[in-house]
Every structure is written in structure tokens, then in C-alpha cells.
Amino acid sequence: MQANTISNIIISKLGDPSSRIPLGIKDTINSSGITYFSYDAGGKLEGKDRFIDEFGTQAIWLFGLPIFKKIADKTLYKFKKLDPNIDVRVAASKDHAEFAAKVLNNKGDEAKKTLQSLNNAIQKLPTFKALFYSKFAIATILTFASYFALTKYKQNITEKAITKEYIQQKANKDFLLSKTKDTKQFKNFHKMAFAGKTKKIQSFKGIESFMFNPVKNMMLIDAGITTERLHKSRNKYEFAEYAIKEGSLLFFMYAAGEWIQNGIQKAVSKYLKTPIDMDLRFINSDTLKNALGTKELNDEIKTVLSLNTQKEILDYIAQNQKSVIVEGAKLSGLIAKFKNGEINPAAYIDTNDIKSLAKSLENFSKKAAESEHTLGSFVKRARNYKIAAIISNIGICCAALGYIMPKIMFEYRKKKAGTKDFHVANQIKEKLAQSFSANKM
């Protein structure tokens, strides 16, 4: 069975460090867990406040950059008559441009159109580069702006809800309505209630690496969200809680997952004698099963590992488009494809990834030959171990983010604030009580 089935694609994406899917799953579990704990501790007011913050932020975090980039593609690129589907690194690289010409020459209409778009981008390279950087900057700024607007909206409606509840419970409605109408104190109440201190977070270096990697794109947005959440904290307890939450989130989103996955893979390779570092779609493909144990595969691995330069590897791919390693790279997402399965050279190919795949395949082939199991059984075991490793990794991260971290966060609140109640509501009500007793509202 080829590895292009829906289940293989989904599970493979869960284990892909460059995919946004595992990030989205982890964040959904985290948002659900912390919203539940917030509702349990602070009641309906905090539950609603947290729900808007968590799931509103998640929508902006997941879809902000892609949507704003797509808008730029449909406007800025269209205005300049340039194709946003051409990777700027391909247009700027002589090796990749030559590779594209070899792969696309004398092919169908789609290949012809892609080659024309690439040549157009190369001819207008300064403009094409400027468009790419502008798109990234604009999309990032607008995504941040969307989150800032959400934060202001959330804090405003929470403030109004708390004020309304307090008025209904504690005050004479007619008196308060007459005294609070358009007063300076009430207009400035937001500043009083939501003052907080922040710490600056160092900016990331090497900004270009964030432009081409969707996960690093998300990391950049997360850094901005973390900074804004700390900056807009409404009191010292909320600041500390956000520090716990955001620190845990960033760790389990961008570091722990890869560490856990690599740790499991090394353990399986060492103790179960089964390498599982290749993509699931390739491991579970007929391409791999049919090639294992053949002289042709061993010769191909030696050839690819002997190549040293980017040009040599790209030339090899162009000349051996149906080889096992090239097909494996296509299945693994290292080489982009057109709908007809042919190589799409408009997307950038990292030749280091191709060498790494060849090394992993060499190790897999060697272990398969040494195994007491048949080749088919060995591949099946590798597939099952890979699936178990991916699910275990996601499970550990989700448990930490959805239960352990929120538990720690609210235990911290209870210890430091003396109660798990919604401290923001208590703070605002205290200010309202002071204003009411002093007849300042």
C-alpha cells in the first residue's frame, strides 16, 4: 500500500517538525485545558475571559499569517505581474534556476507556465525579493495588530461585565447611572484597572530563517503574543501566570516535541534495532519495500552520499527523477510535486535534506539486512514503531499543556494570591468599591 493514504498523511504530519498541524493540536488542548481550569476557579467571568483570549488568539496565531500572505499574493504580486508560487531562493540561485530549466524543459502546459514565471522572477529579481520581504513584514505586522486588537477587546468586555455585575449586586442603579455618565474617572478606569509591568523579551536573530519555515513563522508570532500578554497583564498575579503559561507553551511547542521524538527514535533504533527517523509516508511505501535489499538501491545510496555540492545533487535529481531516493524525497515532502506527480522545481529543495535522507536510508537498509525478520516484516515493524513514537510524542506534550501546566498555574495562584478566584474581577471590584464609598463615580 502506498503511503499516500489519508491516515498516513495525517500521522506523518503529526511527526513533521515543519508542519503547523501538531502545533495546532497542542494549542487546542492547551486552550481547552486552561479554559476549563479558569472556569472552575474563577467562574463564568474568568471562563469567558479566558475563552476569548485562548481561542481568539489561536485563530489569529494559526490563520493570521497565511491569510495576510494570501491577500498579498492576490494584490501586490498580481499588481507587479509576478508569481508568488516561485520560491525567492530558487529565483536567486543559479543552481536551482538551471535545475528548474532541466526539469521543466519540453514538459506540459503547467511546467511551461512555471518556467515562464520563474524566468520572469529572475529578470525582475530585485523587485521579486522586495515583494517577498514586504509580504512577510506586512503579514507579520497585521497578525500582531489583530492580536493587540483582540486583547483590547477582551479586556474591555471583561471590565464591563465585572462592572455590570458589581453594580447589580452592590449599588443603587439610579445613583450610579447618574454619577458615572461620561465622567473622567470612568473614562480612565481602564488604565487604573489594567496597569501592569512587563519585561522585554529579546528579539530573534536570523530573521530570514523564520520567513521560509512555517513553524518558525509561528514561533515569531508566539514571541509577539507572549510579549503582549506580559505587557498587558492586569496585575502581578496575571503576569506570573502568563509567564508560567507562555514559558511552558513555547517549550512544549518548539523544543520538547523534537527532543521527545528524537529520544524515542534513538531508543527504538538502539534497543529494538529498527531505525524510524524517515518519514512515515516513505517507510510505508511500495517504493521502499520493493527496493530494499537490491543492489540498485545500495549503489544509488553510495552515489548520492558521494555528491558534495548543491549543483551535483540537483543534477542527480534532474537526471534520476524516478530513482528511489528522489521518490522517497517526494513522498517525504522534501521535493515538491505538481498534481501529476512530477517534480515542481519552483519550490526550494534543500540539498542537505536529500543527503540526510540518503544516510537514513543507508542505515535503514543495513538494519533490515541484519534483522532476523523478513524485509516485509521489518518494514511493518518500523511503520508501527514510527506511528507509536509520533502518537506518544503528541500525547506527552498534550498532557503537559492541557493538564499539568494549567494545574501548576492555578496552584501558584492559590498559593500567592490566597485564593483561586478571578483576581482581576476582585481587583476591579475593589476599585469600584473605593470609588463608590468616596463618591467619586
C-alpha positions, 0 to 999 in steps of 0.5 A: 500500500502506498503511503499516500493514504489519508491516515498516513498523511495525517500521522506523518504530519503529526511527526513533521517538525515543519508542519503547523498541524501538531502545533495546532493540536497542542494549542487546542488542548492547551486552550481547552485545558486552561479554559476549563481550569479558569472556569472552575476557579474563577467562574463564568467571568474568568471562563469567558475571559479566558475563552476569548483570549485562548481561542481568539488568539489561536485563530489569529496565531494559526490563520493570521499569517497565511491569510495576510500572505494570501491577500498579498499574493492576490494584490501586490504580486498580481499588481507587479505581474509576478508569481508568488508560487516561485520560491525567492531562493530558487529565483536567486540561485543559479543552481536551482534556476538551471535545475528548474530549466532541466526539469521543466524543459519540453514538459506540459502546459503547467511546467511551461507556465512555471518556467515562464514565471520563474524566468520572469522572477529572475529578470525582475529579481530585485523587485521579486525579493522586495515583494517577498520581504514586504509580504512577510513584514506586512503579514507579520505586522497585521497578525500582531495588530489583530492580536493587540486588537483582540486583547483590547477587546477582551479586556474591555468586555471583561471590565464591563461585565465585572462592572455590570455585575458589581453594580447589580449586586452592590449599588443603587442603579439610579445613583450610579447611572447618574454619577458615572455618565461620561465622567473622567474617572470612568473614562480612565478606569481602564488604565487604573484597572489594567496597569501592569509591568512587563519585561522585554523579551529579546528579539530573534536573530536570523530573521530570514530563517523564520520567513521560509519555515512555517513553524518558525513563522509561528514561533515569531508570532508566539514571541509577539503574543507572549510579549503582549500578554506580559505587557498587558497583564492586569496585575502581578498575579496575571503576569506570573501566570502568563509567564508560567503559561507562555514559558511552558507553551513555547517549550512544549511547542518548539523544543520538547516535541523534537527532543521527545521524538528524537529520544524515542527514535534513538531508543527504538533504533538502539534497543529494538534495532529498527531505525524510524527517523524517515518519514512515515509516508516513505517507510510505508511505501511500495517504493521502499519495500520493493527496493530494499535489499537490491543492489540498485538501491545500495549503489544509488545510496553510495552515489548520492552520499558521494555528491558534495555540492548543491549543483551535483545533487540537483543534477542527480535529481534532474537526471534520476527523477524516478530513482528511489531516493528522489521518490522517497524525497517526494513522498517525504515532502522534501521535493515538491510535486505538481498534481501529476506527480512530477517534480515542481522545481519552483519550490526550494529543495534543500540539498542537505535534506536529500543527503540526510535522507540518503544516510537514513536510508543507508542505515535503514537498509543495513538494519533490515539486512541484519534483522532476523525478520523478513524485509516485509516484516521489518518494514511493518515493524518500523511503520508501527514503531514510527506511528507509536513514537509520533502518537506518544510524542503528541500525547506527552506534550498534550498532557503537559499543556492541557493538564499539568501546566494549567494545574501548576498555574492555578496552584501558584495562584492559590498559593500567592494570591490566597485564593483561586478566584478571578483576581482581576474581577476582585481587583476591579471590584475593589476599585469600584468599591473605593470609588463608590464609598468616596463618591467619586463615580 
